[in-house]
Structures are given as structure tokens and as C-alpha cells.
Amino acid sequence: MLKKLLEKNSYQLLATAAFVDLFILCVCWEWFISPLRPGGSWLILKGIPLLFAIPGLWKGKVYTMQWASMLILLYITEGLVRILETGSNFWMALLETIIATIGFVCLLCYLKPIKQEAKILAKQKAQAK
């Protein structure tokens, strides 16, 4: 188990951890920390799309990382919009923005060398024709 963990890219691990943390934050925030309505709200469902990305991030699937990098922008946007609220909502929004930004940057850092290699292979293939 430890050997498999050490084989993973650190950006991949950080991105996966960011998605897990963001899911936990979204559920806790909308369920009991500071829900829109007492007892929780349907906004708790905003964390579900994150669950679809986590297995692919953990396995290092490039396609999942590509669409997850677009998905996480929604959470950055929500955090930036809700950061204008007061009380605990301010701190939750700030935390959401920070975690989502870390996840986004890690995804980009993981994907950059893969994209560069794909461009080089495409050029080589084009020149061979």
C-alpha cells in the first residue's frame, strides 16, 4: 500500500486530497455549520459532482483530470461570491476558495508535462507523414 502511494505524483495526491476535503467542507457547511435554512438545505447536493471525480483523480486518469479542472472552477467561483457574506460563511467561503484553488493548480501542474509530451508526439507524427 505504501509503495503504491509513493508511486503517485505529489500533484495527483494533492489534487485528490483537495477534492475530498472540498466535498467534506461542502457537506459540513450546508448541513450543520451554516446552512441556508435551519436543519440543512438542498445546497448540500453541490458536493456530489466532486465524488464522481475522486476515483479518476486517484487513478491518475488524464481525461478525468481535464474535466475536473473545469469543474473545480465552479467551487472557486462560489467561494469568491460567498466570501462577501459575514460570520462563519466568510470563513467557509475563504476555505473553499483556498482548497479549490490548490486543487486547480495541482491539476494544471500534473497535466502540463502530459500535454507537452502529447504536442511533441503530434509534431513528430505530422513530420513523419
ABEGO torsion letter per residue (X at the ends): XAAAAAABBAAAAAAAAAAAAAAAAAAAAAAAABBABBGEBAAAAAAAAAAAAAAAAAAGBAAAAAAAAAAAAAAAAAAAAAAABBEAAAAAAAAAAAAAAAAAAAAAAAAAAAAAAAAAAAAAAAAAX
